[in-house]
Amino acid sequence: MASLPLGLFSTAVTPSLTTSPSSLMFIQPTSFRPLTGNNNNNKLVRTAVTYATASEPVTETKKRAPRGFSKPRPVSPEMREFLGGRTEISRTEVLKVIWAHIKENGLQDPNNKRVIMCDDKLKKIFGERDQVGFLEIAGLISPHFKKVEN
């Protein structure tokens, strides 16, 4: 076979010397094709050869500590009463508890599901409002979380 210019194989990936042959996966080359153009003289050109290593076995990953909205924070007495005595909880968990309360008690306006009709429990944490929009809930629970110095 005649020598080939290196430019044809510039995109090929070669296995490193540290890779064991058993961890290599060989993808079949796309065969040989005749060189096109004038003066081809029946030369064959390899189109592509690709090597890929098999993926490493998945090891256990460390679970990182919760941050931001998922980090438990101390809550106000009003929120503690609503939550049944829990002193620390994350904002995401509070939203889940509030939505569960809304669904259990059917507090969504039947004509507009985005409006929540507040019962006595919700009025205590939403500033005595009779109704709130569902997008307002996250902002209304914010004052119930005490800031913690890191």
Protein Blocks (a to p, Z undefined) as FASTA:
>chain_A
ZZddfklmmmpccddfklcfklpccdddehjaddedehklopacdfbdcddddddddddd
dddddehjllccdddfklmmmnoopabdcfklmmmmmmmmmmmnopacfklmkbccddfk
lmmmnoopabdcfklmmmmmmmmpccddZZ
